[in-house]
Amino acid sequence: MMQTLLHYFLHFIAPLGLAFVFFRKDWKTAYILFLLTMLVDLDHLLASPIFQANRCSINYHPLHTYYAMIVYVVMLFFKKSIRILGIGLLFHMLTDYVDCLMM
């Protein structure tokens, strides 16, 4: 139960704080972009079964691999909107990694 609460807090509430603190002028846009990074979880549809409670997403799903994370790091060096998406994707990976540690 605590793991689930932490997971969804890190996916939805923490990015709101990040957006407000680091992108104060455009925090609403930044938060929406952070939320859009949740679409990275569509790669879970490629897994069988789609959901498995004790499976670590990191390096299992295609968009959660270390290779994909390199692309997300490269995104940090582009214009602001791409940079925000890169930050959101990396934060998403961190959140999923925390899940792996709690298993």
N, C-alpha and C positions, 0 to 999 in steps of 0.2 A: 504494500500500500504506500509506504513512504517513498519507495523508488519511483512509483508512478507519479506521485505528487511532485517530486523533485524533477522528473523528466518533463512534465508538462509546464511546470514553473519555468524551467530553463528554456523551453521552446517558445513560450508565449509571453510571459511576464518579464523575464530578464531582458529580452530584446527591446521591450518598451523602455526600460531604464537606460539601456545602451544608446538607443536612438535619442532619448531626451538629453543625456549627458554629453554625447559626442557630436550630435548633429542638431543642436538646440534650435537653430534657425529653421531647419527643414525636418524636424523630428517626426512629423506625421508621415511624410514621404519615406523617410528612412525606415520607420516601423513597418509600413506597408511592404517595402522591399524586403525587409527581414522576414515578414510573414510569407512572402512569395518563395523564399528559399525552402519552405516546407514541401514545395513541389518536388524537391530532390528525393523525397520518400516514395515517389511513383516507381522507383526502381525496385521497391519491395514486391511489386506485382509480378516481377520476373522470377521470384523465388517460389519454391514449392516445399512446404506450404507457405502461403503469403505471409502469415504471422506465426511466429513461434516464440513463446514467452521468454525462453532462456537462450535465444540466439543473439550474438553480438553482431550488430549491423556493420561495424567497422571491418573493412576488407572482406566483407561477404557480398554485399550488394554493389553493383558496378559504379554507382555514383557516390559510394562510401569508401572507395579504395584509396590507397595512398597515392596512386597515380592521379586520381581525380582531385585529391587534396592539393597536389602540386599546381594544378590548373587554378584552383581556388586561391592559392597564394599569389600566383601570377596576376590574378584579377585585381589584387591590391595596388598594382602599379598603373591602372587605367583611370579614366575619368571617374568623377564622384559616384555616379549611379552604379557603375560596374564595380567600383571599390566597395560600396555598401553591400552589394550582392556577395562579393567575395568574403567580406567580414561575416555576413549572415551565414553563408555556407560553412565557413570555418567554425563559427560558433555552434552551428547545427552538428558538425562532426564532433566537437568537444562535448556537447550534450549527449550524443550517442555513445561516446567513449566513456563518459561517467556512468552510463547504464552498464557498460561492459565491466567496469570495475566493481559495480555493486552486485554482480551476479554471483 
